[in-house]
Amino acid sequence: MTAVPALPAIPSRFGFAFSDDGRWAACLRTVQDRVTLERWSLAGPAPSGRTVDAGGEPVDRFSRPVPLDDGRVLVARPAVGAGGTPAGHGTVVALRPGGGAAVRSWRIAPMLAGYPLAGPGRPQPLVLVAVEDERHSRIWVLPDSAGPPEPVLRIPGVLSGGVWLDDGRTLALDHSGAGHRPDGIVVDLRERAWRRIWRVSSSTTDRIVARDRRSARLAVTTSGPGDGASGIGLWTPGDRRVRFPETLNRPGRARTPLAFDDGGRLLVCEDAGATSRLLIHTPADGRVEPVSGPPGVLSPPASWSGGRIHLRCSAPHRPPTLATAHRTGWTFARRPSENAAGWAGADLVELPGPAGPVEAIVYGGPRWHESDRVVLALHGGPLSAWRLEFDPLFQHLAAAGIAVVAPNHRGSTGYGERHLRAVVGDWGGPDLDDVVHLGRGIADRRRRSGVGAGEPILLGVSYGAWLALLAACRAPELWAACAALAPFTSAASLYRDAAAPVRDRVARLHRLDGTGADAPRDVLALCGALTAPLLVAHGTRDEVVPVGQSRALRRRLLELGRTEGPDFAYLEVDGDHTTVVQAWPSDLRTAVVRFCLEAGRTLASTRRGGETDGHLRR
């Protein structure tokens, strides 16, 4: 068995939240499977962080922390039962600034999910938004002194997000009711009443993002049904409609509002290809001006208080962490005990495609094409993109000496409407053309450089796994191997087998013919042409692409006379969709890296021996 180099423990931070006064941040930190709670002081010249003892209460990936203005941290955690399923109740704990025993702890039932909100004012109003089931949510007021939490209002639908409109009486929340997508509501805690304040249409997803403390103006977003486009709106209490300033909304530019500053300016993040950039919108004159940001990918939430910006940032060589803007540049949250691991960097490279240049994230340096093995990695979606951010699987491949080319082919977001919409209604069309063209270009470039086995290895996740399988069937001689993580076999079969939200997305983004078949792009109908070694991996609890899709592919390969082991490898992982296509636990990463190392070497030696009948062994 081929040895796979071990990867150092990967620290990652997520679940960021900021105190109302902007002096504190809290987040969850993971190293492998261990989750800890961190609190960061933002008052000094650089963020200063420490691990907070949760007072004996468990902390996991489902925990939701919120720092309070006095340095305490409020944490809500739904209880988890056997097999990772929700237990139906949860707890909320208030932790002292220095950690240790909890100041208070409350049991909340029923509760499938929940999150705390801390408002402005002294004392701070504290509430918990609890999702009770798929049809109801409840708002609880948490006492700042001894006493039980008070259930204030039960609301039909699922609540999420949330900002305070005043000093503790009124909340604005995202609300998903039966039969419609998220929109905005206002909850009056004193009157124990709620009302809808805005909705663009029944087919749009409308969310509240940030509040301007001075004017109570809200920054909101709305997105159309599945097309990846979104608009930024401004809503002021008393207005009957949301305004969508033209300067904030330019066609083909994906923008996300982040936070208002003390003067009412709005910080905006814009996708620029595989990277992010920051913009500042000034409501008084409508100007939108760029501002220097850290390299990589930026994402909400953010805090902009006292002239300082704090937000989540990631880059290929930097796991996700907190970035802070200073007059002289940006600093990144890193505890003194954390040593720089020397993670691999990546470059943005333009490769020639059949319809124009295709931007790709490339690991392996300027001579990447001369590496012993090159992986062509295909992202999920279809309307998605690889971003210039930290990726554990790509880091593991790079550590094994494998170059990675991750292209944003047609259908990827961040490159304008024409590039994005090329695959709407045409899955496996222009994007598949791009993949095969890029594969041929990589193979030609490698052969011109004197690399013995020039064929790249296909690696795809979710939609990209289906695309990788199609490419391996269309041009079987082109690929050294193919790894498909959580694939589906056709758009029609995914529509038939998936849950309602996925079925809705397939129906909106792909044209299925009247018979429900999609034979020219059905992997089960085409897989007899496969010749490259194949790895298929799927999560047993995949809620997006049912594991039955991969099981059907395995059955079909066996029917065709292929042998599991010599001809293909099949792996099921105890996890959901995110586990297989994004989280990539160490065992799965190791299996994928080993497959790429072994399949590439075996293919080269087999072809040198003259065997080209399509039954390549590994």
N, C-alpha and C positions, 0 to 999 in steps of 0.2 A: 504493500500500500504506500502511495506517495506521501512523503512528509509534507505537511502544510505548516508554514511558519505561524507561530502564535502571535496574536495581535494584543498589544497592551490594553489594559482595562480602559474602556471608553467612558469618560464622564460626559454627561449631558444634562442640561437644565431645561425645564419646561414648566408650564403652569404659572408663569409670572403674574404677579399682581402688585399694585402699588398702593400705598396709603393715600388717603385723601389729601394730606398736606404735602405729599411728594417727598417726604424725608426717609421713607422706608420702602423696601421691596421684599417680597417673599417669593420663593419658588421651590420646586421639587428638583432634586438632583439624583440621578441614577448612575451607578457604576455596576455594569452587568445587571444582575437582577435585584440589587439592593437599592432601595429608595429611601432618601433622607430629606428632611425639611431644612431649608436654609432661610435665614433672614439677613438682609443687607441694609446697612446704614448708607444713605445717599447724601448725608450732610457734609462730609469731608471732601477733600480734593479728589479722592478716588473712592469708589465703593468699597466698603469694608464688610465682609461677610463672615458668618459663623453658622455652624450646624445647631439647630434648635432641638432639644430633647422634647419629644412629644408627650412626656409625662406618662409613659407606659402605654399610651394609645398607639395602635398600629398606623403606619403611614404607607400608602401604596399609590399606584399610578392614578387611582380614581379620587384621591384626596384633593380638596380644593382649598388652598390657603389664601388668607387675606390679612395683610398687616394693618394694624390700627395706628392711629397717630401717636399713642403713648408707647409704642414699641412692642406691645403684645401682638400675638398672631392668633387669628381665628381660623380653625381648620374644620371643614365639613368632610365627612367620609361615609359613603354608603357602605353598609356591610355586605360582604361577599360570601355566598354559600358554596356548597360543593360544586366543583366543576367550573368555578369562576362566574356563576350566575348570581344575580342580585338576590340578597336575602330578604329584601322588602322593608328594611329599617336602616337607620344610620345614626351617627353621633356627630355632635358639634362640640369642640373643645376650645377653650380660651387659654392660651399658653402665656406664661410670664415672659417678660422681655429676655430674661436670661435662660429660659427653658426650665426644665425640671417638672415638678408636679403641676398639673393643670390647675388654673385658677378656678375654672368651672367646667363641667361636662354635662351635656344634655343628650338624652336619647330621643330620637325623632322617628315616629312611625305613623303612617306608612311613608316610605321614602325609597325610591329606586335610584334617584340621583338628586344632587342638591349642591347649592353653592351659597356662601355668605356674601352679604353686601354691607359695607360700612359707609355711612353717610357723613356729610359735613356737620359741624357744630360741636358743642361741648355740653353734656357728654355726647359721644358719637351715637347716633341711632344705628342699631344693628339688626339686620333681618336675615332670615334664611329662606331661600327660594327652594322648595322641595317639589320634585316631580313624583307624584304618588303612583301613577300608572300611565298608560299610554293616552289617557283621556282627561286627566285632571292634574292640576298643580295646586300647591298651597303655600301661602306666605305666612311665615312665623316671625314674630317680634321676639328678639333675644334680649332679656333684661341685662342691664349693665351692673346690676347688683344681684343679690341672692334671689332666687325664685325660679319657677319653671318658665319655659318659653310659652308664648301666647299665640295660638293659631288665630290669625286675623281674617284671612279671606281664602276661600277655595274657588279656583277659577277653572272652567272647562278648557282643556287644551294643555299644551306643554309650553312652559316658560323658559327663557334663556336670556343671557346677556343682562343688561340693566344699568341704568345710571339714575342718580338722584336729580330731581328738578328743583329742589329747595333744601332746607336744612333738616329734613327728616319726615315730612308728611307725604310727599308725592314721589313715586318711582315711575320711570319709563322703562318698559320691558319688551323684549321680543316675544311674540305669542304665535304659536302654531295650533290652530283649532282644527276640528274635524273638517276635512274636505278643502282646506286651503293652506297655502304656504305661509311662512312666517311674515308677520307684519308688526306694527308698533301699537302698544297700548299704554295707557296711563293708569296707575293704581293709586287711589287715595286711601292711605292707611287709616286716617282718622274717620273718614266716612265709610270705610270698608266697602268701597265700590271701585269699579274699573270701567274704562271705555276705550274704544279703538280711536287712535289719533291719526293714523295714516295707513294707507295701502295704495300702491300704484295700480295693481290689478290682481285678479285671483290667480294669475299664472306666474307672478313674479315673487321672488324671495326678497323681502324687505327687512332690513335690520338696523338697529340703533347702535352706533359705534362710540360716540364721544359727546360730551356736554361742555359748552362754554360757560364757565362759572359766572362771568359778568352778566351775560344776556339770557342765560338758560337756553340758548340756541343749541339744537342737536345736529350733529353730523350723522347722516344715515346713508345706507347703501341700498340699491335695488339691483337685482340681476334678473335677466330674462330666463326663460325655460331652457336651461342646459346649454346655452351657447357660449358660456364662459365670460360674457361681457357683463359689466356692472357699471352703474352710475352712482355718483356721489351727490347727495342732496343736503340742503340745509332747511331745518324746520324750527320755527320760533313759536313758543306758546301764544295762542290767539290766532295764528294763521290757519287758514282752512286747507292749505296745500303746501307741499314741499317744493322748494325752488331747486333747480338743477343748473347752477351757473355754467355757462359754456366754457369758461376758462378752466373749470375743474373737470370737465368731461370732454375729452377729445377722442374721436373715433380711433379704435385700434390701440388705445392705451389703457392698460389695466391698472387702476389706481385704487388705493385703500386709504381712507382717512384714519389717522392714528390718535391725535390728541390736540386739544387747544392749549395755547399758552395763556399767561395771565392777562395778555392784552387782546385776546380774541382771535389771534391768528391760528390757522389750522395747519398742522403738520400732516403731510400726505406721503405715502410710499407708492412708487410707480415701478411696475415690472419693466425692465429694459433688457429684453432678451432673457438670458439666463441669470441676470443680476438684478439688483434693486437700486433705486436712487431716491433721494428725499427731495420733496418740494414743500414750499411754504405758500399758503393761500392767504391773502390779506382781504377780508370781506369789504373793507371800506372802498377799495378801488378795483377789486376783483383780480388783482395781479397774482400770478403763480410764478414763483421764482425758484430755481434749483438751489440747494444747499449741500455743502460737502457732507458725505456720509461715509461710513466704513465700507470697505470692499466686501462683497459677498451678498448674502440674502438677508433682508430685514423683514421683520414680521411683528404684528401686534401681539400683546398690548404695548403701549408706550406711555411715558409720563413726561410732561413738559412743564416744569415749574421752576421759578427762580432763574429762568434763562438757561436751564440745563435740560438736555434731552436724554432719556434713558429708554432703551428698547432692546428687544431680542435680536441677536445677530448670529449668523453662522457663515463660515467659509470652508472651502475644501480642507484646509489645514487647521480649522478651528471648530471644535464641537460647539453646539449651541450654548450661548451664554448671554450675559447682560453687557450691552455696550453703552458707554456714557460719553456724551459730547462735551469737549472743552474748547476753549478758544484756540488752543494749539493742536487740536486733533481729537482722537477718540482713544479711550482706554477700555479694556475688556476685563470683566470680573473673573478673577482667578485667585483662589485661596492660596496662602503661602505654602501649604502642604502639597499643592498640585505642581508637579513637574511637567515641563513641556515635553510631550512625547515624540516630537519630531514627525508629525503626521505629514503625509505626502501632499504636495500642492498639485494644482491642476491649472491648465491653460484653456482659454477660449480660442477655438480655431474654426475658421471657415473652410468647409469642404465643398467641392463642386457637386451639385445635385442635378437631377434631370430637368428641373424647372428653375434653377438659380442656386445661389450659395445656401448651404445649410450650416448653421452654427452648431458646434459640438463642444462639449467639455471633455478635455483629454488629459488623462493621467499617463505619465511616462516620459515627460520632457520633450524637447524639440525633435528627438530621434525616436519617438514612440513607435514608429512604423518598423523599426529594426528589432523590436523586442521579439523574444522567442514566440510569444503568443500575444494576440490582440483580441480583446473582447469588444464586440459591437453591442452596446447595451440599449434597449428600447424601453421607454417609460410607459407607464399606465395611461389611462385616459378614457376616451381618446383625446379629449381637450385638456391637456396637461402639458408639463414640460419638465425636463431636468433643470435644476437650479444649481448655481455655483455655491453649493453649501456642503457641509460635512456629510459624508456618506460611508457608513461602516463597511458595507460590502465592497465598495470601490477601494477603500483603504486596505482591506484584506487582500484583494486582488493585486493591488500595487505592491504590497509587502511581499507577495509571492513572485514578483518580477513580471507580472502580467500587465500590459498596457490596456487602458480602457478608453474607448471612444463612445461617448454618450451624446447622440445627435438629437437636436430638436427639429425633426422632420416636419413636413406639412401636417397640419392639425395641432401643432404645439402652440401654446399661448405665449404672448409676449412679443410677437413678431408681426402684428397687424392683422386686420380682418381677413385679407385675402389668404394669407398663410394659414390662419386658423380655420376658416370655413371650407377649405379645400376638401376635407373629409366628412363634412356634415352631409349625411345621406349617402356616403360612399366609403364606408369602412373597408379597409384593406384595398383601397384603390391608389390614390396619389401617395399615401404614406408608405404603402408596400413598394411602390415604384422607387421611392427615395431610398428605402432600406436596401433593396437589391442593388441599386446604382452605387450606393455608398460602399456596400460590400465588395463589389467589383473594383471600385477605385482603391480600396484599401489593399486588396489582394494584388492588384497591378503594382501599386507603389512598393509593396513589400518585395515582390519578385524583382523589380528594378533595383532594389537595394541589396539583392543577393541573399534574401532570407529564403531558406530551403522550402519550408511549408508556408506559403503566403496566405492561406485561407484564414479568415477571421472566425472567431467563435461567437455565435449568437447567444445573447442573454436577454430575456424579456420578462417583464412583470405585469401581471393582469392583462390589460388590453395589449400591452407590448409583448406578453408571452404568446398570445394568439397571433400577433403579427410576426413574431419570430418563427412560429411553427409554419405559417403560410410561406414565409421566405425560404425556409428550409425545404418545403415541398416544391416551390416554384423553381428554385435553382439549387438542386441538391448537391451539385458538384462544387458549389462555391464555398461551402462552410466546413470548418474543421469539426464543429460540434454545435449542439443547440441545447440550451438550458431554459426551460419554461417554468416560471414560478407563478402558480395560481392562474393557469390559462383557462379560457373557455374554448369550445370547439367551433362555434359559429354564433353569429348574432342571433339567429333564429332559436338555437337551443338555449342560449342565455336568456332570451326573452321568455321562453317556455318554462324554464326551471327556477329563475331568480325570484326574489321577493319583489313586492310592488314598487318600491323606489327605484330599483335597478331596471325593472320592466319599463317603467315610465321613461327613464333616461334612454334606454335602447329605442323605444318608440319615437322619441323626439329627435334623436340624432342619427338614426339609420333607417333607410327605406327597406322594409322586408317585402318580398313579393307576396302575391295573393295566396300562395300555397303554404307560406310560413317557412319555405326552404330557402337556403342560401348556398346551393351546391358549389358554385365556382369558388367560394371562400369558406368551405366547410372542411375543417381539418380531418374529420372522420372519413370524408370522401377522398381526400387527397393524400393521406399519410402513407399510402403504399409507395409513394415516390421518395419517402425519406431514406437517406443513406447515411447521413452523419450520425455519430453517437448522440443519444438523446437522454436528458435528465428532465423529469417532470416532478415537481414538488407542489404540495397543496396542503392547506390547513384544514383539519377535520371540522373545525367550527367556523369555516368561512361563511360570513353572512352576506357577502357581495357576490362572489362567484362560487356557487355551490360545489363542494368537493366531488359531486357526481360527474361534473364535467371532465375532470382528470381521470376519474375511474372509467368513464366511457372510452376515453382515449387509450387507456391501458388495455381494456378488453379488446378494442379494435386491433391494436398492435399484436396481441396474442392470436387473434383470429387470422391475421395475415401471416402467421408463422414466425413472428419475431420472438426471441427468447429474452425474458427479463434477466438482466445481468449482463450477458454478452452484447445484446443489441440495444437495450435501453435500461435505464434505472428509474425506479418509481419510489417516491418518498412522501409519506404523509406526516405532517407535523401537528402536534397538539397545540393548535392556536387558531386565531381568526385571520381575516384577510390582511390586516395591518401587520400581523406577526410575520407573514411570509413575504409581503411585498415592500415593507418599509422598516420594521423593527429588526428583522434578520438576526435572530439569536445566534450565539456563537456556533452551535452545532450545525445549523443550517448554512451559515457562512462557510464553515470549514468544508461541508459537503460540496458546496458549489465551487469553491476554490480548488478542491482536490479533483473534481470532475473536469474543470478547465485544464488543469495541469496534465492529468492522465489522458484525456481525450485528445488533446492537441498533440502530445508526444506519440500516442499510439497511431493516430491517423497518419502522421508523417512516416513512421516506420513501416506501416502497412502499405502505403503507396509506394514506398521505395521497393517493397517486395513485389509490387506489380498487381496487388489485389484491388480491383476497382468494381466489384460486382454489387456494391451497395450494402453488403453485410459486414460492416467494419466492426472489429472487436475492440474492446477496451479492457 
